């Protein structure tokens, strides 16, 4: 599974593939960075790693025409062959 995706498992439902929301692109990115700077002894390493992850996820998403349909199924809800049981 490419970075930037997760499988959600909930009781009584079928597994669902989702695209994750990275904190680096979210509405609280500056607050998270400030918290890391204030409390993480390895601030530079942590923020550099986060930036590399952001680039990797962007590259993975750009490689997919439609991330949801390409990984989860077609427009009419039919599972892709590799996801069938």
Secondary structure, 3 states (H helix, E strand, C coil): CCCCEEEECCCCCCCEEEECCCHHHCCCHHHHHHHHHHHCCCHHHHHHHHHHHHHHHHHHHHHCCCHHHHHHCCCCCCCCHHHCC
